[in-house]
Amino acid sequence: MAPIQFYELDGCPFCAKVRSKLDELGVEYDSHSVPSSHAERTEVEEISGQTEVPMIIDSDHNVEGMHESDDIVAYLDETYGSAS
């Protein structure tokens, strides 16, 4: 299993922004598609207390349930940007 677990919704522009940054940095991740209905996003809610995506978990850096695409992109740049 990759250290980053990425929860996303197909067609979500904010999710695409995060996916693009992960790919740009060459960061290994596992993608998890979530249902379009917020009520059905039980796994995301159990992890973070919210149903919003994108969301990442980074087990190598003790990050669990980070939301907000801008925050995630900034985190990825700060954490993994120097490795590229």
C-alpha positions as CSV (number, residue, x, y, z in Angstrom):
1,M,0.0,0.0,0.0
2,A,1.3,3.5,-0.9
3,P,1.9,5.9,2.0
4,I,-0.7,8.3,0.6
5,Q,-4.4,7.4,0.4
6,F,-6.2,9.8,-1.9
7,Y,-10.0,10.1,-1.7
8,E,-11.6,11.7,-4.7
9,L,-14.8,12.1,-6.7
10,D,-14.8,11.6,-10.5
11,G,-15.3,15.0,-12.2
12,C,-14.3,17.1,-9.2
13,P,-12.0,19.9,-10.3
14,F,-10.5,20.2,-6.8
15,C,-9.7,16.5,-6.7
16,A,-8.1,16.8,-10.2
17,K,-5.9,19.6,-8.9
18,V,-4.6,17.4,-6.1
19,R,-4.2,14.4,-8.4
20,S,-2.2,16.6,-10.8
21,K,0.1,17.7,-8.0
22,L,0.6,14.1,-6.9
23,D,1.5,13.1,-10.4
24,E,3.7,16.1,-11.0
25,L,5.7,15.3,-7.9
26,G,5.9,11.6,-8.7
27,V,4.3,10.7,-5.3
28,E,3.0,7.2,-5.0
29,Y,-0.6,7.0,-3.9
30,D,-3.7,4.8,-3.9
31,S,-6.8,6.4,-5.2
32,H,-10.2,5.8,-3.6
33,S,-13.3,6.9,-5.6
34,V,-16.1,8.1,-3.3
35,P,-19.9,8.1,-4.1
36,S,-21.4,11.4,-5.3
37,S,-23.8,11.4,-2.4
38,H,-22.4,12.9,0.8
39,A,-24.6,10.5,2.8
40,E,-22.8,7.5,1.3
41,R,-19.3,8.7,2.1
42,T,-19.1,6.9,5.4
43,E,-15.4,5.9,5.1
44,V,-14.4,9.5,4.5
45,E,-16.5,10.6,7.4
46,E,-15.1,7.9,9.8
47,I,-11.6,9.1,9.0
48,S,-12.0,12.9,9.2
49,G,-15.4,13.6,10.6
50,Q,-16.4,15.3,7.3
51,T,-17.7,14.1,3.9
52,E,-15.8,16.5,1.7
53,V,-13.2,15.5,-0.9
54,P,-10.5,15.7,-1.9
55,M,-9.0,14.2,1.2
56,I,-5.6,12.5,1.8
57,I,-4.0,10.3,4.5
58,D,-0.2,10.3,4.6
59,S,0.8,7.5,6.9
60,D,4.5,8.4,6.5
61,H,3.9,11.8,8.0
62,N,1.0,11.2,10.5
63,V,-1.5,13.1,8.3
64,E,-5.0,11.8,8.7
65,G,-7.9,13.3,6.9
66,M,-6.5,16.5,5.3
67,H,-9.1,18.4,3.3
68,E,-9.1,21.5,1.1
69,S,-7.3,21.2,-2.2
70,D,-5.1,24.3,-1.7
71,D,-4.0,23.0,1.7
72,I,-3.2,19.6,0.3
73,V,-1.2,21.0,-2.7
74,A,0.8,23.2,-0.3
75,Y,1.4,20.3,2.0
76,L,2.6,18.1,-1.0
77,D,4.9,20.8,-2.3
78,E,6.4,21.4,1.2
79,T,6.7,17.7,2.0
80,Y,7.6,16.1,-1.3
81,G,8.6,19.0,-3.6
82,S,12.3,18.8,-2.7
83,A,12.4,15.1,-3.6
84,S,11.5,15.7,-7.2
